Amino acid sequence: ERLRLLDVQLVGEEGARGLRIGDVTILVLQEGERPGGIVGRPAASGPGLEGAAVFSCSRCGQDTLLAPSGQQVRAKWPDCPIICLACFTKELDSEGA
């Protein structure tokens, strides 16, 4: 009920589960499922969380900060691309166009 008041809905689409907030759907990975990418913020925007580390964006090469949780995902799936926030935003915009 509280989620509905915030315009948040639980969704299940083709075996995937997630949240729909307005017209945006955020799918939640199932345990053990490899993510399509790990999004980090620009290193130039200042220090991140304690333990954050700098990686290169796989799309543009920009220095990108990954929080410790993102680093754990990277350790589990070393081939998972790291994507800076700018590239991620561009991809979302092009998908929505």
N, C-alpha and C positions, 0 to 999 in steps of 0.2 A: 504493500500500500504506500509506504513512504517513497519507494522508487517511482511509483506512478506520479506522485505529486511533483517530483523533480523531472518529469518527462523522460524517465529512464525505464527501458523495458528489457527483460531477459529474453534472448532470442536463441533459436536453434535453426541453423540453415545448413542443409546437406551434410549433417553429421557434425557440424561445428557449433560451438556454443559461444555466447558473448553477450554484450550489452548494446542496446540501441539508444543513443542519446540524440533526440531530435531526428535529423536525417543522416546521422553518422552511426555506423555499426563498428564496434570494436570486438573482434573475435578473440577468444581466449584459447590458448593452446592447451591441448590435452597433455597430461604428464608423459614425458618422453618424446613429444613431438618437436621436431627441429623448427625453429623460427625462420622466417624468410630473411631476416636481417636484424641487427641490433642498432638502435638509434641512439646517438650520443649528441651532446651539445658542443658547440665550437669551443676549443681550448682557449681562444682569444677572448672569450667572454668572462674570463676570470677563473679563480680556483673552484673546483667542484667539491663534491663531498669528500670527507676524509677517506683516503685510500683510492681516490679516482686516479686513472692513468690515461696517458695520451696514446691514441692509436690514429692511423690514417684512414680517412673515409675511402671506401672502396670505389666510390663513384668519381670524386673530384680530387682526392688526395689531401684535403684540408685536415689539419690536426683536430682531432675529435676526442673529447673526454668521455670515458666510460666509467660509470660508478662501479663499485665493487660487485653489485648484482649483475651488471652487464658483463663484467669480466668473468664471472662464474659461468654465464651462458657461453661466452667465447671459449672458455677452457673445455667445456663439454662438447661444443661443436666448433672446432678451430676453423672450419671452412665457411662458417656463417659470416656473411658480409657485414662490415661495420658501415653505417650510413650516417653522415652528419645531418643535423636538423634541416639545413637548407636543401639538401638533395632529397630528403624524405618529403619535405613540403612540396617541392617541385613534382615529385612522383604522385603525391596525392592530388595535386591540382590537375595534372595531366590525365589521371584516371577519372576524375570528376568531370572533365571537359566533354 
